[in-house]
Amino acid sequence: MTESTESPVFVQAIYEADIDWVVTIELNSNPEFRDWIGQKIFGFAPQHDRAWRSVAEILGESDLIWRALDPAGKHHLALIENKIDAVAQPDQQERYRLRGQEYVENGVCADFCTVLMSPDSYSSSEADDYDQRVSYEMIRQFFEQRDSERDRYLVYLFTEALTKFRTTPPADPDTTQFRRQVWELARSAFPQLELDEPGPCRERWVIQNYGDFCIKYKMLWKGKGYDRSVVDIEFPGQADQIETLSRQYGEGLAQLGATAVKAGKSAAFRIDVPCAHPPEFDEQTTRAALEAWDRLLRWWQEQRATSSRS
C-alpha cells in the first residue's frame, strides 16, 4: 500500500484571544492596515503610536487599546472590545467609556472612541452603544484584496473565526430562569409594561422596545460583583442632545428621582433602583425596579401626549 504524502487536516480552534493578538500585531507592524482601519475608527489616517493587548485597569479590562495621533498632533485612543460569540459582560460598554474618560482626564489622550470588533451578525444588549463597529467580514475583505502568503493565512484565520460564530452558543439556564422570573412578576403585577416573554438567553438585562425608545433594567458591575442597578428610558442616537433634554425635562425628572445621562450613543433618563444580584431573584428588589419602570413609562407617555396637543 502506498502511503499518502498529503498533510493531515486538523481542526484548528480560533478564540477571541487569538484575534486580539493578530490585530495587535497588525496595528503595530502593518502601515496599510493601520491606515485602513484608522479611517474606519477615527475618520482619518492616523500617525501610529502603539497598540496594546489585554490592558487591565480598576474599571475593567480592554481587549485592545490603540493610541494614535491626528493631523494636529493630538493623541486619540481606540478602546476595542473583541467578540466572536461570547456574551457581553455586565455594563461592559459603559465601563469602556468610563475608562476612556479617565484616560482623557489623566492626559493619556485628547479624545477616545469605543469600538466593537465582531462578526456582522453579533448582537448583545450593548452592541449598538459602541461609537464604532468593525466587523470580522470587513477585516477579512481587507486581507483578501492582498495576495501575500501572510495575507492568505489571515483570511483563513478570520474565516475560521466566522465559522465558529455560526455555531450558536447555548443559553445559560440560570440566566434564563432569572429573566423568566422577572417577566412573570411583570406579567402579573405590571401588565401595562407589556414585557415580551423571554426565550432561552444568556444576558441578564431586561430590555423592551417601545417604537422610537426603549427601557432597560440594568445590573451594573464593579470589580467582582454587581454594585448598582438602574432603569433607563433610552433614546437611540441622541447622546449629543443630552444637555438639551436635561434642560427641557429637568424639573419633571427631579420629581421622578431621575437624571439625564449618556448611555453609549443614546440619551437616557435614569432612575437608580435597589441593587440586584442575578441570577439570584429577589421579588422585592425586582418589584421596586418594575415600579420605577412604570413611573418612567407613564411619565414619558404623558410628556409626549402634552407635546402632541400643543
C-alpha positions, -999 to 999 in steps of 0.1 A, spaced: 0 0 0 13 34 -9 14 58 20 -3 92 13 20 122 13 -8 146 19 -7 166 51 -33 156 77 -61 180 82 -65 192 118 -94 212 133 -79 245 145 -98 263 173 -98 301 170 -106 321 201 -111 358 208 -76 360 223 -61 347 191 -78 375 171 -67 400 198 -31 391 191 -35 391 153 -50 426 153 -25 440 178 4 427 157 -11 442 125 -16 475 142 20 476 154 36 464 122 13 470 91 10 506 79 -15 497 52 -38 480 78 -34 509 102 -44 535 75 -74 514 65 -88 507 100 -78 542 112 -102 556 87 -129 533 99 -124 541 136 -111 577 137 -123 591 104 -87 599 94 -54 580 86 -36 584 120 0 585 128 6 553 148 19 554 183 14 519 199 -12 492 203 -16 471 234 -35 439 241 -54 430 273 -50 462 293 -63 457 329 -74 487 349 -96 492 381 -127 497 359 -121 465 339 -100 452 310 -98 465 275 -92 437 249 -71 462 228 -61 498 231 -46 517 201 -31 551 206 -25 573 175 -21 610 166 -44 631 145 -30 655 119 -29 682 146 -6 660 167 -32 652 194 -34 617 208 -65 596 203 -74 562 218 -94 534 204 -107 511 231 -116 479 213 -138 451 226 -135 419 206 -164 394 205 -168 362 185 -197 346 203 -192 354 240 -220 371 259 -214 407 268 -202 412 304 -224 434 327 -223 471 315 -192 463 295 -196 492 270 -202 517 298 -171 506 316 -151 511 284 -165 546 281 -156 553 318 -120 542 312 -118 564 281 -130 594 301 -104 586 328 -76 585 302 -87 619 289 -87 633 325 -52 619 331 -38 633 299 -32 600 282 -52 612 252 -72 642 240 -101 621 228 -112 585 226 -137 562 210 -151 528 219 -151 501 193 -168 467 190 -149 443 167 -171 413 159 -189 393 132 -215 414 114 -244 394 129 -231 395 165 -257 412 188 -259 419 225 -278 444 248 -249 469 243 -237 462 208 -252 493 193 -239 516 221 -202 515 209 -190 545 190 -178 523 161 -182 488 149 -155 470 128 -167 436 115 -146 404 110 -160 404 75 -146 438 68 -112 428 81 -112 396 61 -121 415 30 -91 439 36 -67 409 35 -85 392 6 -75 422 -15 -39 414 -10 -20 383 -21 9 376 1 12 343 19 7 362 52 -25 378 39 -39 345 27 -33 330 62 -50 359 79 -80 354 56 -81 318 67 -80 328 104 -109 352 101 -128 327 81 -123 301 108 -135 326 134 -166 333 114 -173 296 111 -171 293 149 -196 322 152 -221 303 131 -224 277 159 -249 293 182 -237 293 218 -261 277 243 -283 297 266 -275 299 303 -301 281 323 -297 303 354 -299 335 334 -329 322 315 -346 314 348 -338 348 363 -352 366 332 -383 344 333 -390 352 369 -387 390 362 -412 385 333 -436 365 354 -437 393 381 -442 419 354 -470 399 337 -489 395 370 -483 429 387 -473 453 358 -491 441 327 -492 477 314 -454 474 307 -461 448 281 -428 429 285 -421 403 259 -418 368 271 -381 359 272 -368 328 255 -336 309 264 -310 336 269 -275 345 281 -279 382 291 -294 394 323 -305 429 314 -342 433 307 -349 454 276 -382 463 260 -386 484 228 -415 509 225 -410 521 190 -386 550 190 -374 545 225 -367 515 248 -365 509 285 -337 488 301 -334 473 336 -296 471 340 -275 455 366 -241 473 367 -208 456 376 -179 469 395 -148 448 404 -160 413 411 -198 419 416 -229 439 410 -229 472 429 -257 491 413 -289 487 393 -307 513 372 -338 516 350 -331 537 319 -355 550 293 -332 554 262 -334 574 230 -311 559 204 -286 581 187 -294 612 208 -264 612 232 -254 646 218 -288 660 228 -284 652 265 -279 688 276 -310 700 257 -331 671 270 -318 678 306 -329 715 304 -362 706 288 -372 679 312 -351 686 342 -379 696 366 -400 666 358 -370 643 361 -362 657 395 -397 650 407 -394 614 394 -360 610 411 -344 606 377 -314 621 360 -304 626 323 -273 607 313 -255 595 283 -257 557 277 -234 549 248 -248 566 217 -281 571 235 -295 597 257 -312 583 288 -334 592 317 -322 571 346 -336 560 380 -314 542 405 -331 511 420 -322 486 446 -292 465 436 -300 432 420 -276 402 420 -287 379 392 -291 351 386 -304 353 422 -340 365 420 -354 387 448 -391 397 444 -389 429 465 -359 442 446 -374 433 412 -407 449 421 -390 482 430 -373 482 396 -406 475 378 -423 503 397 -396 527 386 -400 513 350 -437 520 352 -432 556 366 -408 564 338 -430 549 311 -462 567 323 -443 600 327 -428 599 292 -461 590 277 -477 620 294 -449 642 281 -455 631 245 -493 634 248 -488 670 262 -464 678 233 -488 665 207 -517 687 220 -496 719 220 
